[in-house]
């Protein structure tokens, strides 16, 4: 009897999870085995953690029913599709079964909105509370914050989860109506992220693990006419003022039976370049003024933003590695935070005399070569960047020639 009950729950879980369009990560199906019997497959997502480690996470929803009418969303109100709903206790039990089978290491839990954001957020919190208290779950948990949630609910979610997130969806209030006409940018979406940072700054972390949950957000790219400049300006504010750990970008893909079903899909290379630029703002000390925007407010697609900036700035004025500051070193393609720190440590003991010294420090010498001097000299070899069309993407890419 237990087997058939759990099979039903897993079949429902698969329906809830398969159409989630949340954070772009690698996804595959997994078929858990419990008590020696295979269960219906569920989508499992591998998410990247700081340091490069991968974690297998179940991304799912409490319900695919929703009263909002977001123009791009597969779960929008009125769209013809099969809807499924879990009660908090059901979701907690089903996830624990997946977790104990060894199929996943963490949970990402979202929901469609029913009876308002406050009621829906209560159900998400109830699920998390059951997992932490009744099932003594101590693994990774990411909870979505619903539009319209209250500050106390944000606080409670942060006490139970490792990360909470609110999808801003659009770059700014002027762009939001094209994506989600029923949502309010400042009051419903941005405010919870502001509350989260205020809570972290003002209150002691009385949480399940002794620290407040981190925060993140996601933008839909290419469906509201926004520029890269708009998206990254908001990202910079979120990183610097609200201390978000990450801003995600999801290239728009049209979905049948939605108002944007005939809108063209966004080039995935645009999403990729936005991520690269976002990491420069977050991890490399770059500012918006450093990014190589074109006149139309977009980044070039044919090369990464760091290389595009370096070609404009450093080809004629290369950086001397023996004198450059950490910030200057991290402007060079092929030199990241770890590489910059390695160079600074090495310089305390001896002058860098050749390009071989740079390679020994683990710096990507091929990328750095055109833009640096070592002891006043250019490296012995140079690489010319050539734009080569990529037939699969229809976008040029830069290769060493």
ABEGO torsion letter per residue (X at the ends): XAAAAAAAAAAAAAAAAAABBBBBBBBBBBBBBBGGBBBBBBBBBBBBBBGGBBBBBBBBBABABBABABAABAABBGBBBBBBBBBAAAAAAAAAAAAAAGABABBBBBBBBBGEAAAAAAAAAAAAAAAAAAAGBABBBBBBBBBGBBAAAAAAAAAABABBBBBAGBABAAAAAAABAABBAAAAAAAAAAAAAAAAAABBBBBAAGBBBBBBBBBBBGAAGBBAAAAAAAAAAAAAAAGBABBBBBBBBBBBGBAAAABBBBBAAAAAAAAAAAAAAAAAGBBAAABBBBAAGBBBAABBAAAAAAAAAAAABBBBAAABBAAAAAABBGBBAAAAAAAAAAAAABBBABAAAAAAAGBBAAAAAAABBBGGBBBABBBBBBBBBBAAAGBBBBBBX
